[in-house]
Amino acid sequence: MSPLKLYSPPLAIRYESAAEYPDWTRNIVKSLRQELGPQSSPPFDVVSHYIVVVDSDRKYVQVSDSFCQLVGYQREELLARRYDDLTAPNTNDIPKVFDLFARQGYMHGLWMLVSREGTRILVRYEAWLRPDSYIEGHMEVVGAGY
């Protein structure tokens, strides 16, 4: 039996624009926009990174100003909420994803958020476990209006 290899997270890739996203991501966004029509364009300027920090119970402990603007909540309101509260229903199995994350210490992918007004916002995220046991996530908008 060969010895187990330690997990090392993949290199983080920073995209300068949506044109640099992998083909599969662009295909998802393109098909959603075609299905929804012209109203699927984001009604706001896209900021490259929205930053959140959550604790082990998935409760927000830090949020960037840009994230507050993106989802339409004041900082104090978000700090009283859990990550689950802003996740679109039936899009992510949150306990399963966070359990996997706790074991790996790093994750990246797509996540569907819901703003205060109910707008669905598709983000690409990258998150890791910090030394203080909080989870720090950086996001960028892929599309909105779903």
ABEGO torsion letter per residue (X at the ends): XBBBBBBBBBBBBBBABAAABBAAAAAAAAAAAAAAEAAABBABBBBABBBBBBBAAGBBABBBAAAAAAAGBBAAAAAABBAAAABBBGABBAAAAAAAAAAAGBBBEBBBBBBAAGBBBBBBBBBBBBAAGBBBBBBBBABBGX
